[in-house]
Amino acid sequence: MKVTSCNTFIHSVENDRYHKCAGDAAKKCALESMQVYEHELEEGDSYDTDAYYVRCFEEQAKTCPYPIMHHLFEQLEAYRKHVKKLEMLEAE
């Protein structure tokens, strides 16, 4: 199941109720992406840690069905799209 935004705008998470699974997911994905980044630095590998972070959140959102989790994922998804656009503009 691919998690996608069903809205045309990004939600504010300010009023969402906190659920432990969302906090756990944010912690898990942050720690794992930092480990991937550290490995990249040590080995000289080229790995897209931002994409890893987004994919991690996408996977975690499948088991955490609360609005706060999906709003966090939508924000990450939008961030990733903007970064891609910037990369394309810089490459021109």
Helices and strands as residue ranges (DSSP letters): H 20-43, H 49-61, H 67-91
